[in-house]
Amino acid sequence: MLITTGGIDWHPRTAPDALEALELLSGRLRSAGDDRAVFIDVYAVITRQVVQVTRGQDDTGFLDPRWLCELTGLFAEEALIATRCSLLGEPVTSSSWRLATRHAARRPTLPWQNALLGINAHINYDLGLVVHDYLRAHRERIDAPQLARYHQDYQRVNRILERSVVECADVLVDRYGCGATAAARYLPLGRRMAARAVMRMLVSWRDQGRRDILALWNAPDERTRARILRRMDLRAGRIAHAIATGPVLGRSLGTVGSTLWRLIG
């Protein structure tokens, strides 16, 4: 089935615009049975939480919701453009997104792997790149106190992620029939333990992302920045390869999960 790319805002600049674009793209991909929808759906869950922050419907205490709103649009752009390039057969620039979109399109990977491939690309590559580029574009208004406020909000994003983990797992099970995720959902204490394990991984990745941002921000010249970006791309690509080459374990968990799902669901 041909997936049309017209009518989607591929360059959103705010969280609400990003959510609209993600939901539109997800609907088209799912209608075609295309697993490139998986991460788009997962990121839509998180983006919806950010939209609530921007509308004052959140109690996480962000100091600069505007910054969060604008960054969410820029982050979504990276995922949207990578998916669009994949759909159109155009080169996908980062190695992590290239692996994520390729595996989802060819379907050798399971839903949890497709979600994790997108999350890896989003955090281990996009995060450092997008935040640094945003800071650089607004350098004239950024001083030490402003950087401190940004850092506090950066850490508060973990609260949004923590609230989103279970909902994302539900999307993988209910929308994509992910047996491996169902196993974690239905086994005793599995849901809570899996959520904690995922959050530990995400926090670790985001901590590395912050180090990447600071390295890029403090780089003395463009050659150094380019070297840091190459290192980030290599690291994210290696993690993507490790995620994508784990289908044996994933399918074993999936068999158990699917059986539980049929018995309990």
C-alpha positions as CSV (number, residue, x, y, z in Angstrom):
1,M,0.0,0.0,0.0
2,L,1.3,3.4,-1.0
3,I,1.9,5.7,2.0
4,T,1.4,9.3,1.0
5,T,3.6,12.0,2.5
6,G,1.6,15.1,1.6
7,G,-0.3,17.2,4.2
8,I,2.1,16.4,7.1
9,D,4.0,19.2,8.8
10,W,7.5,17.6,8.6
11,H,9.1,20.6,10.3
12,P,7.0,21.3,13.5
13,R,8.2,24.0,15.8
14,T,6.0,23.4,18.8
15,A,4.8,20.4,20.8
16,P,1.1,20.7,19.6
17,D,2.3,20.9,16.0
18,A,4.5,17.9,16.5
19,L,1.7,15.9,18.1
20,E,-0.6,16.6,15.1
21,A,2.1,15.5,12.7
22,L,3.0,12.4,14.6
23,E,-0.6,11.3,14.9
24,L,-1.2,11.9,11.2
25,L,1.9,10.0,10.1
26,S,1.2,7.1,12.6
27,G,-2.3,6.7,11.2
28,R,-1.1,6.4,7.6
29,L,1.6,4.0,8.6
30,R,-0.7,1.8,10.7
31,S,-3.3,1.7,7.9
32,A,-0.6,0.3,5.6
33,G,0.5,-2.2,8.3
34,D,3.9,-0.5,8.3
35,D,5.9,-1.0,11.5
36,R,7.7,2.3,11.1
37,A,4.6,3.5,13.0
38,V,5.8,2.0,16.3
39,F,8.3,4.6,17.4
40,I,6.1,7.4,16.0
41,D,3.3,6.2,18.3
42,V,5.6,5.9,21.2
43,Y,6.9,9.4,20.8
44,A,3.4,10.7,20.4
45,V,2.6,9.4,23.9
46,I,5.5,11.5,25.3
47,T,4.7,14.5,23.1
48,R,1.1,14.4,24.4
49,Q,2.5,14.8,27.9
50,V,4.6,17.8,26.9
51,V,1.5,19.4,25.3
52,Q,-0.2,19.1,28.7
53,V,2.8,20.9,30.3
54,T,2.6,23.8,27.7
55,R,-1.1,24.2,28.5
56,G,-0.6,24.4,32.2
57,Q,-2.1,20.9,32.9
58,D,1.0,19.5,34.5
59,D,2.5,19.7,38.0
60,T,6.1,18.8,37.2
61,G,7.2,22.4,37.8
62,F,9.1,23.3,34.5
63,L,10.8,26.6,34.8
64,D,10.7,27.3,31.0
65,P,7.8,25.5,29.3
66,R,8.4,27.4,26.1
67,W,11.9,25.9,25.8
68,L,10.4,22.4,26.3
69,C,7.6,23.1,23.7
70,E,10.0,24.3,21.0
71,L,12.5,21.5,21.6
72,T,9.8,18.9,21.3
73,G,8.9,20.2,17.9
74,L,12.6,20.1,16.8
75,F,13.0,16.5,18.2
76,A,9.9,15.4,16.4
77,E,11.3,16.8,13.2
78,E,14.3,14.5,13.4
79,A,12.0,11.4,13.7
80,L,9.6,12.7,11.0
81,I,12.3,13.5,8.5
82,A,14.1,10.1,9.0
83,T,10.8,8.3,8.5
84,R,9.9,10.4,5.4
85,C,13.4,9.8,3.9
86,S,12.9,6.1,4.5
87,L,9.5,6.1,2.8
88,L,10.8,8.0,-0.2
89,G,13.9,5.9,-0.5
90,E,16.2,8.8,0.2
91,P,19.3,8.6,2.4
92,V,18.8,8.7,6.2
93,T,21.7,10.6,7.6
94,S,22.3,9.2,11.0
95,S,23.3,5.5,11.4
96,S,20.8,4.9,14.3
97,W,17.8,6.2,12.4
98,R,18.9,4.4,9.3
99,L,18.9,1.1,11.2
100,A,15.7,1.9,13.0
101,T,13.7,2.7,9.8
102,R,15.2,-0.1,7.8
103,H,14.5,-2.8,10.3
104,A,10.9,-1.5,10.9
105,A,10.3,-1.4,7.2
106,R,11.6,-4.9,6.5
107,R,10.0,-6.3,9.7
108,P,12.7,-8.6,11.0
109,T,12.3,-7.0,14.4
110,L,9.6,-7.1,17.1
111,P,7.6,-4.1,18.2
112,W,9.6,-3.6,21.4
113,Q,12.8,-3.6,19.3
114,N,11.3,-1.0,16.9
115,A,10.3,1.2,19.8
116,L,13.8,0.9,21.4
117,L,15.5,1.5,18.1
118,G,13.7,4.8,17.8
119,I,14.3,5.8,21.4
120,N,18.0,5.0,21.0
121,A,18.2,7.3,17.9
122,H,16.1,10.0,19.6
123,I,18.2,10.1,22.8
124,N,21.7,8.9,21.9
125,Y,22.0,11.0,18.8
126,D,19.2,13.5,18.3
127,L,19.2,14.8,21.9
128,G,22.8,16.2,21.9
129,L,22.5,17.5,18.4
130,V,19.1,19.2,18.8
131,V,19.7,20.8,22.2
132,H,23.1,22.0,21.2
133,D,21.8,23.5,18.0
134,Y,19.0,25.2,19.9
135,L,21.3,26.7,22.5
136,R,23.7,27.9,19.8
137,A,20.9,29.5,17.8
138,H,19.8,31.5,21.0
139,R,23.3,32.1,22.3
140,E,22.8,35.8,22.7
141,R,20.1,35.3,25.4
142,I,21.7,32.4,27.2
143,D,23.8,33.1,30.3
144,A,24.9,30.9,33.3
145,P,21.6,31.3,35.2
146,Q,19.6,30.5,32.1
147,L,21.7,27.4,31.5
148,A,21.1,26.3,35.1
149,R,17.3,26.7,34.5
150,Y,17.6,24.6,31.3
151,H,19.5,22.0,33.2
152,Q,16.7,21.7,35.8
153,D,14.1,21.4,33.2
154,Y,16.2,18.8,31.4
155,Q,16.2,16.7,34.5
156,R,12.4,17.2,34.9
157,V,11.8,15.6,31.6
158,N,12.6,12.3,33.3
159,R,9.3,12.7,35.2
160,I,7.5,12.9,31.9
161,L,9.3,9.8,30.7
162,E,8.5,7.9,33.9
163,R,4.8,8.7,33.5
164,S,4.9,7.6,29.8
165,V,6.6,4.2,30.2
166,V,3.6,2.2,31.1
167,E,1.4,3.9,28.5
168,C,4.0,3.2,25.8
169,A,4.1,-0.4,26.9
170,D,0.3,-0.6,26.6
171,V,0.5,0.8,23.1
172,L,3.0,-1.9,22.1
173,V,0.7,-4.7,23.5
174,D,-2.7,-3.4,22.6
175,R,-1.9,-1.8,19.2
176,Y,0.9,-4.0,18.0
177,G,0.4,-7.3,19.8
178,C,3.9,-7.3,21.3
179,G,4.1,-10.6,23.1
180,A,7.4,-9.8,24.8
181,T,5.9,-6.6,26.3
182,A,2.8,-8.5,27.3
183,A,5.0,-11.0,29.3
184,A,6.3,-8.1,31.3
185,R,2.8,-6.7,31.7
186,Y,1.2,-9.9,33.0
187,L,3.9,-11.6,35.0
188,P,3.8,-10.9,38.8
189,L,5.6,-7.6,39.5
190,G,6.8,-7.7,35.8
191,R,5.1,-4.4,34.9
192,R,6.8,-2.5,37.8
193,M,10.2,-4.1,37.4
194,A,10.2,-3.6,33.6
195,A,9.2,0.1,34.0
196,R,12.0,0.6,36.5
197,A,14.6,-1.1,34.2
198,V,13.5,1.0,31.2
199,M,13.7,4.2,33.3
200,R,17.2,3.3,34.5
201,M,18.3,2.8,30.9
202,L,16.6,6.1,29.7
203,V,18.1,8.1,32.6
204,S,21.6,6.7,31.8
205,W,21.2,7.5,28.1
206,R,20.0,11.1,28.9
207,D,22.9,11.6,31.3
208,Q,25.2,10.8,28.4
209,G,23.2,13.1,26.2
210,R,23.8,15.9,28.7
211,R,27.5,15.2,28.5
212,D,27.3,15.3,24.7
213,I,25.5,18.7,24.8
214,L,28.2,20.2,27.1
215,A,31.0,18.8,24.9
216,L,29.4,20.3,21.8
217,W,28.7,23.6,23.6
218,N,32.3,23.9,24.9
219,A,33.9,22.7,21.7
220,P,36.5,25.3,20.5
221,D,35.9,24.9,16.8
222,E,33.8,23.2,14.1
223,R,36.3,20.4,13.6
224,T,35.9,19.4,17.2
225,R,32.1,19.6,17.0
226,A,32.2,17.4,13.9
227,R,34.4,14.9,15.7
228,I,32.0,14.8,18.7
229,L,29.0,14.3,16.4
230,R,30.7,11.4,14.6
231,R,31.4,9.8,18.0
232,M,27.8,10.2,19.0
233,D,26.6,8.7,15.7
234,L,29.0,5.8,16.0
235,R,27.8,5.1,19.6
236,A,24.1,5.3,18.7
237,G,24.7,3.1,15.7
238,R,26.4,0.4,17.8
239,I,23.5,0.4,20.3
240,A,21.0,0.2,17.4
241,H,22.9,-2.8,16.0
242,A,22.8,-4.5,19.4
243,I,19.1,-3.9,19.7
244,A,18.3,-5.1,16.2
245,T,20.4,-8.3,16.5
246,G,18.5,-9.6,19.6
247,P,15.5,-11.1,17.8
248,V,16.1,-14.6,19.2
249,L,15.6,-13.5,22.8
250,G,12.8,-11.2,21.7
251,R,10.9,-14.0,19.9
252,S,11.4,-16.3,22.9
253,L,9.9,-13.7,25.2
254,G,7.2,-13.0,22.6
255,T,6.1,-16.6,22.5
256,V,5.6,-16.6,26.3
257,G,3.9,-13.2,26.2
258,S,1.5,-14.1,23.5
259,T,0.5,-17.3,25.3
260,L,-0.2,-15.2,28.5
261,W,-2.0,-12.6,26.5
262,R,-4.4,-15.2,25.0
263,L,-5.0,-16.7,28.5
264,I,-5.4,-13.5,30.4
265,G,-6.3,-10.8,27.9
